[in-house]
């Protein structure tokens, strides 16, 4: 089944849900949760993304993010890779931490952002971890109702919808979040359209209509397109990509192919593994992550890798 394209544009707001691979825990202890938040804030600041809300549970995470630059994917990919590397290193493990595809629901900011924030902040209560949302340490609700600033967290976007003065905003928000609990009403997920948009049909149609031209310009490519471009730039024969005996140059070309194919084709991990004649799909995932990690360095090797990627992109788009 083809993966849907991310709908990204400047100013978009998302409810992001990240789940542990095979429903496993994402955190072993509070030290991991603290490091996750540190990395989240770091990458939000680095990519100029606003963190509006969060709630960290054992095997999944809820985030509400605003993207003035329209760059959700460019923030989430290196962030999740960085946390995965940290967790595997600290706990002497390997493999995936997150499911391959995080869920990103585009939010109608004017009409549904408040409801989404309440859903996120009440998640720990619905999971029966605490009786009151303010009692849960690993959500942003405490910062909202205390009025204290928290590094990397933007509360004004939501609170400004509930009054003009801070004390009034906090009082109204607290009542809004906690009133359903007082009446014994279970918090239901906000309504979605086509599992892509949180809002009504009109908002969904408007978003998709405005997005169509950029979707056309960012079309998906075939695996053959990727193979041809990578092999031309790296000067590797296409048949060598799938041979069992490989040189370092061929291994580098294979990892570039994995990286590009995962971002610009609809191919699954299994399809890529079959194309490269490897049994384990984790080979593809690890190769992609090695390229992602390398691109974060300032080393000469990283600069050379960026140069090769730019040349490859120019060939693909030609």
N, C-alpha and C positions, 0 to 999 in steps of 0.2 A: 504493500500500500504506500503510495507516494506521501512524503511528508509535506505539509502545507508550508508555503513561504511565510516568513515572518512579515507582518505588516509593520513597517517602521517609517516614521516621519517625525520631523522636529516638533517637540511638544507633546508627543504621545505619552500616555500613562498606561502602565501595565500592572495587572495582578499576576505575579510570577509564582509558580509552584514548582519546587524542586523536590524530587523523591529519591530516596536511597535505592541503589541498585538492588533488584530482587527484594525490595521492601526491607532491606537491612538498615540498621541505624547509621545515621550520618555523623553522629557524635558519640564518643566513648565516655566523655565526662565534661565538666564545666570548663576545663581548660580548652577543650576543642571548641566549645561554643564561643568562648571569648575570642579565640583566634579567628574563628569564622567571621565574627562581627568586625574584628580589626581589618581583615582582608576585604570584607564587603565595603567598609567605609573607604579604605584605600583605593579600591578600584572605582568606586563611585566618584571620588574626588578626581582621580586620574582621568576618567572618561567624561567628566562633567555631567554625571547622572545624579538626580536628586532621590535620596532614600526617604520615602514618605511614611512607611510602616513596615514592621516585620514581626514575625512570630516563629521561633525556632522550636520545633517539636523533635521527637527522637528520630523518626525516619522520614520526615518531610519538613519543608520550610515554606512559609508564605512571605512574599515580599511585595510591596507596592512601590513602583519606581516610575519616576518621570524623566523623560529623555529629551532635553532641549535640543540636542544635536541629532536626534533620531538614530541612535546608535546602540540599541539594547544588545544586539548580538556581539558587538565589539567589546562591550563591557563584560557580559556574562561568560563568554568563552575563556578568556584568560583568568578571570576570577575563579571559576570552578576548577580549572586546571591547577591553579596555584593551591587551592585548598586541598585538592586530591593529593598533590605531591606532598604537602605538609602532613596530612593524615597518614598516608602510607609510610612516610619516613618515620614519623613519631611512633607508630604502632607496629613497625616492622612487618608490613603487609604489602600486597600488590593488587593491582586490578582496579576496577571501577569503584567509585564511591557513589556517583549519581547515575540515575537512568540516563540513557543517551540523549534524550530530548526533554529539556525542561518545558513546562507549559507556560505560555505567555498570553494572557487574555487582555485584549485592548479594552480600556475602560472609558466609557463616556464620562469624562471628568466633571462636567457640569451637573449631571443628573444621578450618577451612580457611585461617585468616588466615596462619599460618606458611607454608603451602605457597604462597599467593599472594605473600607477601613474597620467598620464595626465587625464584619465577619472575621477579618484577620485577627483583631484584638480579642475576640471571644473564642478563638480556636482552642486555647488551653482549657477554658471552662467546658466547652463542648466535649473535649477529650477527657474530662473529669480529672485533670491534673491539679486544678485549684477550684475553689468555689467562687472566687471573684477575679476578674481579669487583672486588677491591680496587684494581685498577689503573685502573679507569674513573673519571674525575674527576666525571662528571655523573650520578652516582647517589648515593643515600643510604647505600650499603653501607659506605663508608669511615667514616662517623660511627658506624655500628653496631659495627664491629670495633675502632675506636680508643678508644671510650669518651668521646670529646670531644663536648661539647655543640655543637649547630648550631642557630642561631636558627630558630625556626619548625618544627623537626622533633621529633616525639614518638617516641622509641624504646622507652620502657618498656612500652607496650601489648603489643608483640611479645616483647621480651626477658623480661618477667616470666613468660612461659609456659615458660621454660627454666632456672629456678633462682631462688634467693633472693638471692644476692650477685652484684654486677655482674661480677666477674671470671669467675665460673662461667657467668653468662648469656652473656657474650661468647664464651667458649670453646665453649659448646654451640651457639651460633648459627653461629659460624664453621664448625664441623664439619658442621652441618646443611646449610649452603649449599654448601660446597665439597666435600663427600664424594662427591656424584654426579659431579662433574668428575673426581675422582681415579679413579673406576671407569669413566670414559668413557661415562657415561649422559647422553643428551640430555634436557634439561629440557622436559617437555611442559606445555602450558597446563593449569591446574586444571580439573576437570570442571564443566560448567555444566548447568543445567536450564532448558530453554526459552529459552536465550540471555539469561536475565535474572538468574539466581541461580547463585552458585558455592557448591555444597553438595549435599546429597542431596535426594531427593524429599520426605522428611518436613519438612525445613527450608523447602523451597519452598512446600509446601502450607500450612504454618503462617504464613509471611509473607503469602501471597496471601489466606488466610482472614482474618487480622487486618487486612488492608489494604482489604478490600472495602467496608466502610462509608464510609471516607474517599474511595475512588474514586467512590462514588455521589454524595458531596457535592461532588466536584470534577469533575463531568461535563464532557465536551467540548461546546462550543457549535458552532453552524453559522455559516457566513459571513454568512448573513442576520441572525442574532442580533447579530453584531458590527456589521454595517452600520447596523442600526436604532438600536442604542445610541449609536454614535459620532455618527451624524448628528443624533440628538435632542439630545445634549449640546452639540455644536459648532454646531447650528442650520444644518447644511448639507444641501441636498437630496441624496437618495441618488443621483440620476442625475448630479449634478455630480462625484461621486467618480471617474467614468470618462470625463469629458470631456477632450479634448485641451488646451483653453484653461482654465487654472486660476488662481485667486487665491491669495495666501499662506494665507488661511484654509482654502481647500480642500486645499492641499498639506499643511497641518498635520493636517487630518482624515484624509487618506489615510495619512499616516505613523502616526497613532494606530491606524488600522484594521490596517495591516501588523503593527505591534507586538503588538496584542492577538490577531490571528488566528494569528500564529506561535506564541503561547503557549497558546492555549485552543481551538484547532480542530485537526483532522487534515489541514487543507488543505496541499498542497505549495506550494513557491515558484511552480511553473508554474501551478497553479490560481489562486493569488492574482494573478499577473501577468495571466492571462487575464481575471480578474474586473475588474481595474483598467485593462484594455486597454493594457498595455505589452508590448513585445516581449521585453525582456531581464529575466530573473528577478533579475539583480543589482540592479535598481531596487528590488525589494521588500526584498532583504537590506540594502541601504544605508539604506533608509528606516527599517527596524527598528532598525538600529544607531545611527542619529542620535537616535532616541528614547531608546535605552538610554544613550547618552553624555550626553544632556541631563539625564536623571534623576539623574546623578551629581554635578551642579553644585549649588551653594547659591544660585544666582541667583534673582531674582524670576520669571524665565521658567520655571525648573525647578519652582518652587513652584506656579506656575499650571498647569503640565503635570501635576503630581501631583494637583492639585485636580480637573482634568478627568478624569484616570484614575479617581479614586475615584468620581466621579459616574457614569462609564461602567460601572464594575464593579457599582455598586448597581443600575443599570438591567438589566444582563445577568442578575444573580442574582435579580432580582425575580420 
